[in-house]
Structure formats: C-alpha cells, structure tokens
Amino acid sequence: MQLSLLLAVQIASMVLMILAGYGVAKSGILPADAGKALSAIVMFVLCPCLVFEAFQMDFSREKLYGLLIGLAAAILVHVLYIPLSVVVAKVTGCDNLDRASMIYSNAGNLIVPLLSAVLGSEYVFYSSGYLAVQTLLIWVHCIRLTSSSAKIRLRRVLTNPSIIAMEVGLLFFFLPAGLPGILNNTVEKLGVCVGPMSMLGIGIIMSQMNLRSVFNDKKAWLLCILRLLVFPFIFILLVWVSHVAVLFPLAGKVLIATILAAAGPTAVSISQLSEVYGGDSARAGRVNVMTTLLCVVTMPVMIYIYQILCL
C-alpha cells in the first residue's frame, strides 16, 4: 500500500508538470514547435543519460540475474499483449493503430523517470530489458501497425540512443572502472532532468489539442480501459497463477518495474510514427493524453493489486 501511495504522489507531481507545460504553451510564451524540441532533447540526450547512469553500479551476479528476469518478463508481456490485441480488435472493430495503443507504453519518457524518482536507479537498471524489447518491437512491429507502407529498418533500432546507452552501460557494468568524475557528474545531472522535461513536453503538445474533443472520444475511452486496466490485470493474473514472483529470487522486486511499464500510458512514439508515415496521429495523440492523465489513478491501483495477489 505504501508503494502505491508513493507512486500516486509522484505521478500526481508529474501531472502538475504537464499542466505547467500546458499553461506556458497556452499563454503564447513558447513557439508552437517547442514540444517537438523538448521531445528531441529528452529522446536523444536526457533519457540515454539516465539509462546509462542506471548501469553505473558494482557488478554482481544478483543484479545480472535481476536484469535477465526483467528481460524475460518484458518478452512475456509483449507475447501476451500482441495476440490479445488481435482478439480485442476483432471483437470491438479496432484498427491496427488502436492495437498499437493497446500494446506499447510510454516506458522511456514516463516509467523510467518515475522509477528513478520513487524506487531508485536499481529499478531503472531492471527496467532496461523492457526498454530494449519495446524499442526493437516499435521499429519492427509497431511501425507496420501505424503504416502499411513504412519500411522496417533495424539500423534505427541499433542506433537508437537509449539502446546504445544500454550497450555501453552494460559494458561499464562488467568493467571494474567507471566514467571519470566530471563525465559521470554530467551524465548524472542530465539524467535527473528526464522526468520534468518529458512532462513539460507532453503539456506543450496537449496545448495544441481541443481537450473537450479528446475526452468526448468514446473509442479513446475504450483504449484507455484496455491499456491501463484490462491488459495489465491479465498479466498480473498470469504472474499470480504461475507464482513466479515468489518462486524465483528477485522476481517479485523486478516485476514491479515490469508491471509499471506494462500498465503505463500509451507510447508517444505511436503518434510520432503516425505523423511521419501518414497515419491518424491526432487519434493516437488523444489516447496518449488521456492515458497519461488517467494513469495517476490506474498505475498505483495495478501495483496494489500485484502486491496483494502476488507477493
């Protein structure tokens, strides 16, 4: 219960940051493309720094074991969510863009800074497996859902800044030496900025939308329920039935990071890919805004259910 309350407080703080970005943008102080600029800074500079910093700890077999559990759990989440989205789409009439919103979460921009603020860098380390799996699938699978004409480019996966940060960070994790003091200090200070900058960017993007039309979208409400409640609850039930959280050392702890990512708001990259490849970026953006605002309630609830059932 205490963890759920801590998460609720931290997510509420992030929502206030979103509202601050929204207010500043609405006042006309910032240019219309400020949100894109902030998103680029977060994606290419700040998030890689935070991910790399998470690997700056002494090597131990226990931590490596936890990382592998997180990676296996991330694969399981997507193996569950992808076919589940197909079934839901057939029943409800949702299209491929809606399926993408069901499957992919905003793990990099929201979950990573949230884990860092509430639980510390060790949990960011455990969540890196989820980031790696999702980044790969976004450029291999999600890109095809957002546009049938888009080409799969593995080079984009391999050159993704966060993936490079994981690879280099993992190398330093195995090595006895770390970054020199001034470089480590710089990386650490930049990584701390991920949360506020991401939330301000979301607020600026929100300022360009008609919020009344956002919350009047019935299909968006359906996608919110599926993304934030139904899908993560099914995953939690699987964890409960399998007893994996208590059978394997560290699993119960590591799965907290996985469930937060699995229960997070939809990935902002869905609307970005839709915009680039001619999809319905406005609809994807509406779902992203709604799930981001609603997750202040739903994510703590999912963690509380996980703790009650599985730990």
C-alpha positions as CSV (number, residue, x, y, z in Angstrom):
1,M,0.0,0.0,0.0
2,Q,2.8,2.4,0.9
3,L,4.4,1.9,-2.6
4,S,1.1,2.6,-4.3
5,L,0.7,5.9,-2.3
6,L,4.3,6.9,-3.2
7,L,3.6,6.2,-6.9
8,A,0.3,8.2,-6.7
9,V,2.1,11.2,-5.2
10,Q,4.9,11.1,-7.8
11,I,2.6,10.6,-10.8
12,A,0.4,13.4,-9.5
13,S,3.5,15.6,-9.3
14,M,4.3,14.7,-12.9
15,V,0.7,15.6,-14.0
16,L,1.2,19.0,-12.4
17,M,4.4,19.4,-14.5
18,I,2.3,18.5,-17.6
19,L,-0.2,21.2,-16.6
20,A,2.7,23.7,-16.2
21,G,3.8,23.0,-19.7
22,Y,0.2,23.2,-20.9
23,G,-0.2,26.6,-19.2
24,V,3.1,28.1,-20.5
25,A,2.3,27.0,-24.1
26,K,-1.3,28.3,-23.9
27,S,0.0,31.7,-22.8
28,G,1.9,32.0,-26.0
29,I,5.3,32.4,-24.4
30,L,6.7,29.3,-26.3
31,P,6.7,28.7,-30.0
32,A,4.3,26.0,-31.5
33,D,7.2,23.6,-32.1
34,A,8.7,23.8,-28.6
35,G,7.1,20.4,-27.7
36,K,9.0,18.7,-30.5
37,A,12.2,20.3,-29.5
38,L,11.8,19.2,-25.9
39,S,10.9,15.7,-27.1
40,A,14.1,15.5,-29.2
41,I,16.2,16.6,-26.2
42,V,14.7,14.0,-24.0
43,M,15.0,11.2,-26.6
44,F,18.5,11.9,-27.8
45,V,20.2,13.4,-24.7
46,L,18.5,13.0,-21.3
47,C,16.9,9.5,-21.5
48,P,20.2,7.9,-22.7
49,C,22.0,9.6,-19.8
50,L,19.5,8.3,-17.3
51,V,19.7,4.7,-18.7
52,F,23.5,4.8,-18.8
53,E,23.7,6.1,-15.2
54,A,21.5,3.2,-14.0
55,F,24.3,0.8,-15.1
56,Q,26.9,2.6,-13.0
57,M,26.9,0.2,-10.1
58,D,29.2,-2.6,-8.9
59,F,28.8,-5.8,-10.8
60,S,27.1,-8.7,-9.0
61,R,25.5,-11.9,-10.2
62,E,22.3,-11.0,-8.3
63,K,21.9,-7.8,-10.3
64,L,22.6,-9.5,-13.6
65,Y,20.1,-12.2,-12.6
66,G,17.5,-9.5,-12.0
67,L,18.3,-7.9,-15.3
68,L,17.6,-11.2,-17.1
69,I,14.4,-11.7,-15.2
70,G,13.3,-8.2,-16.3
71,L,14.2,-9.0,-19.9
72,A,12.2,-12.3,-19.8
73,A,9.2,-10.6,-18.2
74,A,9.3,-7.9,-20.9
75,I,9.2,-10.6,-23.7
76,L,6.3,-12.3,-21.9
77,V,4.3,-9.0,-21.7
78,H,4.6,-8.4,-25.5
79,V,4.0,-12.1,-26.3
80,L,0.7,-11.7,-24.3
81,Y,-0.3,-8.2,-25.5
82,I,0.2,-8.6,-29.2
83,P,-2.2,-11.6,-29.8
84,L,-4.5,-10.2,-27.1
85,S,-4.8,-7.0,-29.2
86,V,-5.7,-9.1,-32.3
87,V,-8.6,-10.7,-30.4
88,V,-9.8,-7.4,-29.0
89,A,-9.6,-5.8,-32.4
90,K,-11.8,-8.5,-34.0
91,V,-14.4,-8.2,-31.2
92,T,-14.5,-4.3,-31.0
93,G,-13.7,-3.3,-34.6
94,C,-10.5,-1.5,-33.6
95,D,-7.9,-1.0,-36.3
96,N,-4.1,-1.5,-36.3
97,L,-3.4,1.9,-34.9
98,D,-5.7,1.1,-31.9
99,R,-3.8,-2.1,-31.5
100,A,-0.5,-0.2,-31.2
101,S,-2.1,1.9,-28.4
102,M,-3.1,-1.2,-26.6
103,I,0.4,-2.8,-26.8
104,Y,3.1,-0.1,-26.4
105,S,3.6,2.0,-23.3
106,N,5.5,5.3,-22.7
107,A,8.2,3.3,-20.9
108,G,11.1,5.7,-21.7
109,N,9.5,9.1,-21.1
110,L,7.4,8.3,-18.1
111,I,8.2,5.0,-16.5
112,V,12.0,5.4,-16.4
113,P,11.9,8.8,-14.6
114,L,9.1,7.5,-12.3
115,L,11.2,4.5,-11.3
116,S,14.2,6.7,-10.8
117,A,12.2,9.2,-8.5
118,V,10.3,6.6,-6.4
119,L,12.4,3.4,-6.3
120,G,15.9,4.5,-7.4
121,S,18.4,3.7,-10.2
122,E,18.4,-0.1,-9.4
123,Y,14.9,-0.3,-10.7
124,V,15.8,1.7,-13.8
125,F,18.5,-0.9,-14.4
126,Y,15.9,-3.7,-14.1
127,S,13.6,-1.8,-16.5
128,S,16.2,-1.6,-19.2
129,G,15.2,-5.0,-20.5
130,Y,11.7,-3.7,-21.1
131,L,13.1,-0.7,-22.9
132,A,15.2,-2.9,-25.1
133,V,12.4,-5.2,-26.1
134,Q,9.9,-2.4,-26.7
135,T,12.4,-0.3,-28.8
136,L,13.1,-3.3,-31.0
137,L,9.3,-4.1,-31.5
138,I,8.4,-0.4,-32.1
139,W,10.7,-0.3,-35.1
140,V,9.9,-3.9,-36.3
141,H,6.2,-4.3,-35.4
142,C,4.6,-1.0,-34.3
143,I,5.8,0.8,-37.3
144,R,3.9,-1.6,-39.5
145,L,0.7,-1.1,-37.4
146,T,0.9,2.6,-37.9
147,S,1.5,2.5,-41.6
148,S,1.5,-0.5,-44.1
149,S,3.9,1.5,-46.3
150,A,6.6,2.0,-43.7
151,K,9.8,0.1,-44.1
152,I,11.4,-1.9,-41.3
153,R,14.8,-0.5,-40.5
154,L,16.9,-2.4,-38.0
155,R,19.6,0.2,-38.3
156,R,17.2,2.6,-36.4
157,V,17.0,0.1,-33.6
158,L,20.7,-0.4,-33.3
159,T,21.4,3.3,-33.5
160,N,18.7,4.3,-31.1
161,P,20.3,6.5,-28.4
162,S,18.8,4.6,-25.4
163,I,19.8,1.2,-26.9
164,I,23.4,2.5,-27.4
165,A,23.3,3.8,-23.8
166,M,22.3,0.3,-22.6
167,E,25.0,-1.4,-24.6
168,V,27.7,1.0,-23.3
169,G,26.3,1.0,-19.8
170,L,26.3,-2.8,-19.7
171,L,29.9,-2.8,-20.8
172,F,30.8,-0.5,-17.9
173,F,28.7,-2.7,-15.5
174,F,31.0,-5.6,-16.2
175,L,34.2,-3.5,-16.1
176,P,35.8,-2.6,-12.7
177,A,36.3,1.1,-13.8
178,G,33.6,3.7,-14.3
179,L,33.4,7.1,-16.0
180,P,35.8,9.8,-14.9
181,G,34.3,12.0,-12.2
182,I,33.4,15.1,-14.3
183,L,31.8,12.9,-17.1
184,N,29.9,10.9,-14.6
185,N,28.7,14.0,-12.9
186,T,27.5,15.5,-16.2
187,V,25.6,12.3,-17.2
188,E,24.0,12.1,-13.8
189,K,22.8,15.7,-13.8
190,L,21.4,15.4,-17.3
191,G,19.6,12.1,-16.4
192,V,17.8,13.7,-13.5
193,C,16.1,16.1,-15.9
194,V,14.2,13.4,-17.8
195,G,11.0,13.5,-15.8
196,P,10.4,17.3,-15.7
197,M,11.4,17.8,-19.3
198,S,9.3,14.9,-20.6
199,M,6.2,16.1,-18.7
200,L,6.6,19.7,-19.9
201,G,6.9,18.4,-23.4
202,I,3.6,16.4,-23.1
203,G,1.9,19.5,-21.7
204,I,3.1,21.6,-24.6
205,I,1.8,19.0,-27.1
206,M,-1.5,18.9,-25.1
207,S,-1.9,22.7,-25.5
208,Q,-2.3,22.2,-29.3
209,M,-5.4,19.9,-28.8
210,N,-9.0,20.5,-28.0
211,L,-9.3,18.8,-24.7
212,R,-13.1,18.7,-24.8
213,S,-12.9,16.6,-28.1
214,V,-10.2,14.4,-26.5
215,F,-12.5,13.3,-23.6
216,N,-15.5,13.0,-25.9
217,D,-13.9,10.3,-28.0
218,K,-15.6,7.0,-27.0
219,K,-13.1,4.8,-28.7
220,A,-10.3,6.6,-26.9
221,W,-12.0,5.7,-23.6
222,L,-12.2,2.1,-24.6
223,L,-8.5,2.1,-25.4
224,C,-7.7,3.7,-22.1
225,I,-9.6,1.0,-20.2
226,L,-7.8,-1.8,-22.2
227,R,-4.3,-0.2,-22.0
228,L,-4.4,0.9,-18.3
229,L,-6.6,-1.7,-16.7
230,V,-7.6,-4.8,-18.7
231,F,-4.3,-5.8,-20.3
232,P,-2.1,-5.2,-17.2
233,F,-4.6,-7.0,-15.0
234,I,-4.4,-10.1,-17.2
235,F,-0.6,-10.1,-17.0
236,I,-0.8,-9.8,-13.2
237,L,-3.2,-12.8,-13.1
238,L,-0.7,-14.8,-15.1
239,V,2.0,-13.8,-12.6
240,W,-0.3,-14.8,-9.7
241,V,-1.3,-18.2,-11.3
242,S,2.4,-19.1,-12.1
243,H,3.7,-18.0,-8.7
244,V,6.8,-16.7,-10.5
245,A,7.1,-13.7,-8.1
246,V,7.8,-16.0,-5.2
247,L,9.4,-18.9,-6.9
248,F,12.4,-17.0,-8.3
249,P,14.7,-14.9,-6.2
250,L,14.4,-11.1,-7.0
251,A,11.4,-11.8,-9.3
252,G,8.9,-10.1,-7.1
253,K,11.1,-7.0,-6.9
254,V,12.0,-6.8,-10.6
255,L,8.4,-7.4,-11.7
256,I,7.3,-4.1,-10.1
257,A,9.3,-2.3,-12.8
258,T,7.8,-4.6,-15.5
259,I,4.2,-4.1,-14.3
260,L,4.6,-0.3,-14.2
261,A,5.8,-0.4,-17.8
262,A,3.0,-2.8,-18.8
263,A,0.4,-0.6,-17.1
264,G,1.7,2.7,-18.3
265,P,0.1,5.2,-20.7
266,T,0.4,4.7,-24.5
267,A,3.7,5.4,-26.1
268,V,4.2,8.9,-27.5
269,S,6.1,7.3,-30.4
270,I,2.9,5.9,-31.8
271,S,1.6,9.4,-32.7
272,Q,5.1,10.4,-33.9
273,L,5.3,7.4,-36.2
274,S,1.7,8.1,-37.4
275,E,2.6,11.7,-38.2
276,V,5.7,10.6,-40.2
277,Y,4.0,7.8,-42.1
278,G,0.6,9.3,-42.7
279,G,-1.4,7.6,-40.0
280,D,-4.1,9.2,-37.8
281,S,-1.6,11.0,-35.4
282,A,-4.4,13.1,-33.9
283,R,-6.3,10.0,-32.6
284,A,-3.1,8.4,-31.3
285,G,-2.3,11.7,-29.6
286,R,-5.7,11.9,-27.9
287,V,-5.2,8.4,-26.5
288,N,-1.7,9.3,-25.3
289,V,-3.0,12.4,-23.5
290,M,-5.9,10.6,-21.9
291,T,-3.9,7.6,-20.7
292,T,-1.2,9.9,-19.3
293,L,-3.7,11.9,-17.2
294,L,-5.7,8.8,-16.1
295,C,-2.6,6.7,-15.1
296,V,-2.3,8.8,-11.9
297,V,-5.1,6.6,-10.6
298,T,-4.7,3.4,-12.5
299,M,-1.0,2.7,-12.1
300,P,-1.0,2.7,-8.3
301,V,-4.1,0.5,-8.4
302,M,-2.3,-2.0,-10.6
303,I,0.7,-2.1,-8.3
304,Y,-1.5,-2.5,-5.3
305,I,-3.3,-5.5,-6.9
306,Y,0.0,-7.0,-7.8
307,Q,1.3,-6.7,-4.2
308,I,-1.9,-8.2,-2.8
309,L,-2.1,-11.1,-5.2
310,C,1.5,-12.0,-5.9
311,L,3.8,-11.0,-3.0
